[in-house]
Amino acid sequence: MSSSLRRGTLAAAAIAFSIASLAACGAGNDAQTLEVKPDNAAVSVGDIKVQNALVITQPDTASSGPAVISATLFNTDTHAQTLDSVSIDGAGTAKLTPAKGKGKLVVPAGGSLVLGGKGNASAALTDSGSIKDGNVQKITFTFSKTGGVSLSAFVVPADSYFTKWGPTSIPSATASTSPKPGKSTSATPTDSASASATATQSPSAG
């Protein structure tokens, strides 16, 4: 075999080896692409899986009012479970409200329960003072059978994509009642005109 053929064979083998090495990065149980994780928090414990967990605050820092927990809860068991409580470390326990009527929040067998958003069940925290946008807060969901399921979730304001999942905005209780800037508190034009007319008539009266 000529030297040129040998060089060509070696080059082709090197290229094939490089391609095989690159392909290995994206295949198998230890593939690098499998290491990419979504931003929203998720966890599985027993038959319960919690996905897309977020703490959503008021849309701006000047607003006061509740924060809410948004998440989707899945139950792979053959029996339904109830969601008994949702709590955030340092911020207390949320008030749970079903989508319709009263009673406990149920995660059906083989089904799911959505927290947050119009027409869905809600978990609201009336005291959200210790929750700050950009933080990561530990949330614990407590179920009737599985017990406590905890994970850490981002805190985001209810704007942009999260608007429809966020809490109802409540105006600040310290709203100002002072006159608006630029509004004069001097005598009305009618009063001024009367005063001017009186001053004009005074000399003739003498």
C-alpha positions in Angstrom: 0.0 0.0 0.0 1.4 3.4 -1.0 2.2 6.0 1.7 -0.6 8.3 0.4 -3.1 5.5 0.8 -1.9 4.8 4.3 -2.2 8.5 5.2 -5.7 8.6 3.8 -6.8 5.5 5.7 -5.4 6.9 9.0 -7.2 10.3 8.4 -10.5 8.5 7.8 -10.1 6.4 10.9 -9.4 9.5 13.0 -12.5 11.3 11.7 -14.7 8.2 12.4 -13.3 8.0 16.0 -14.0 11.7 16.6 -17.6 11.4 15.4 -18.1 8.3 17.6 -16.8 10.2 20.6 -19.2 13.1 20.0 -22.1 10.8 19.6 -21.3 9.1 22.9 -21.8 12.4 24.7 -25.5 12.4 23.7 -26.4 8.7 24.2 -26.8 6.3 27.0 -27.9 6.6 30.7 -25.0 9.0 31.5 -25.6 11.2 28.4 -24.6 14.9 28.9 -27.9 16.0 27.5 -29.7 14.2 30.3 -28.0 16.4 32.8 -29.9 19.4 31.5 -32.6 20.1 34.1 -35.7 22.5 33.9 -35.6 25.7 36.0 -39.0 24.9 37.8 -38.8 22.7 40.8 -40.0 19.1 40.7 -39.8 16.1 43.0 -41.2 12.6 43.3 -41.9 10.7 46.6 -43.8 7.4 46.5 -46.9 7.8 44.4 -46.8 11.6 44.4 -45.0 13.8 41.9 -44.8 17.6 42.2 -43.9 19.6 39.1 -43.5 23.2 38.1 -43.5 24.5 41.7 -43.2 28.3 42.1 -44.0 30.9 44.7 -45.6 33.9 42.9 -45.8 37.3 44.6 -47.5 40.5 43.8 -46.6 42.1 40.4 -44.7 45.0 41.9 -43.0 45.7 45.2 -45.4 48.6 46.0 -48.4 46.3 46.1 -49.4 44.5 49.3 -51.4 41.3 49.6 -51.0 37.5 49.4 -48.5 35.3 47.6 -49.5 32.0 46.1 -48.0 28.6 45.4 -48.3 27.4 41.9 -47.7 23.7 41.1 -49.1 20.5 39.5 -49.5 17.5 41.7 -49.7 14.0 40.2 -50.9 10.8 41.9 -49.9 7.5 40.4 -51.6 5.4 43.1 -54.9 3.5 42.6 -56.4 5.5 45.5 -57.0 9.2 45.8 -55.1 11.3 48.3 -55.9 14.7 49.8 -53.6 17.6 50.0 -53.8 18.5 53.7 -51.4 21.5 53.9 -48.8 23.6 52.0 -46.2 25.5 54.0 -43.2 27.6 53.3 -40.3 27.8 55.7 -40.3 31.1 57.5 -43.6 32.2 55.9 -46.2 29.9 57.5 -49.0 27.7 56.1 -51.0 28.6 53.0 -54.8 28.8 53.0 -56.1 26.0 50.7 -59.2 26.6 48.6 -60.7 24.1 46.1 -61.6 25.1 42.6 -65.3 24.8 43.4 -67.3 24.6 46.6 -65.7 23.7 49.9 -63.8 20.8 51.5 -60.4 19.3 51.0 -58.2 19.4 47.9 -58.2 15.9 46.3 -55.5 14.5 44.1 -57.4 11.8 42.2 -56.1 8.3 41.6 -54.1 8.2 38.4 -54.8 12.0 38.0 -53.5 15.4 38.9 -54.4 18.6 40.8 -53.4 22.0 39.6 -52.7 24.8 42.1 -52.9 28.4 40.9 -54.5 30.0 37.9 -58.1 30.9 37.0 -60.5 28.0 37.7 -58.0 26.0 39.7 -57.5 25.3 43.4 -55.4 27.8 45.2 -52.8 27.9 48.0 -52.4 31.5 49.3 -50.1 33.0 51.9 -51.7 36.0 53.5 -48.4 37.1 55.1 -45.8 37.3 52.3 -43.5 39.8 54.0 -40.6 37.3 54.4 -40.9 36.1 50.8 -38.6 38.1 48.4 -38.5 37.9 44.6 -35.5 36.0 43.3 -35.2 33.9 46.5 -35.4 30.1 46.6 -37.9 29.0 49.3 -38.5 25.5 50.7 -42.1 24.3 50.2 -43.6 21.3 51.9 -46.7 19.7 50.5 -48.4 17.3 53.0 -50.6 14.5 51.7 -53.0 12.2 53.5 -51.0 9.0 52.6 -47.6 10.0 51.4 -47.0 12.6 54.1 -44.6 15.5 53.6 -43.1 16.2 50.2 -40.5 19.0 50.2 -38.6 20.9 47.5 -37.1 24.3 46.9 -38.8 26.6 44.5 -38.1 30.0 42.9 -40.0 33.2 44.0 -41.1 35.2 41.0 -43.4 38.3 40.7 -46.8 37.9 38.9 -45.8 39.6 35.7 -45.0 38.5 32.1 -45.7 34.8 31.8 -46.7 34.4 35.4 -49.5 37.0 35.4 -52.3 34.5 35.0 -51.0 32.3 37.8 -50.3 35.0 40.3 -52.3 36.4 43.3 -54.9 39.1 43.0 -53.2 42.5 43.4 -54.4 44.4 46.5 -53.7 48.2 46.8 -51.5 49.3 49.6 -53.3 50.2 52.9 -51.1 53.3 53.2 -52.5 55.0 50.1 -52.0 58.8 50.3 -55.0 61.1 50.7 -53.0 64.4 50.3 -53.8 66.7 47.4 -52.2 65.7 44.1 -49.1 67.6 43.1 -49.9 70.9 41.3 -53.3 71.2 42.7 -53.8 74.7 44.3 -55.5 75.2 47.6 -55.8 79.0 47.1 -59.1 80.9 46.7 -61.4 79.9 43.9 -61.6 82.1 40.7 -65.0 83.2 41.9 -63.7 84.3 45.3 -60.8 86.2 43.6 -63.2 88.0 41.2 -65.4 89.1 44.1 -62.5 90.4 46.0 -61.3 92.3 43.0 -64.7 93.9 42.4 -64.9 95.0 46.0 -61.5 96.6 45.8 -62.5 98.5 42.6 -65.7 99.8 44.1 -64.1 101.1 47.4 -62.7 104.4 46.0 -66.1 105.5 44.5 -67.8 104.7 47.8 -65.6 107.3 49.5 
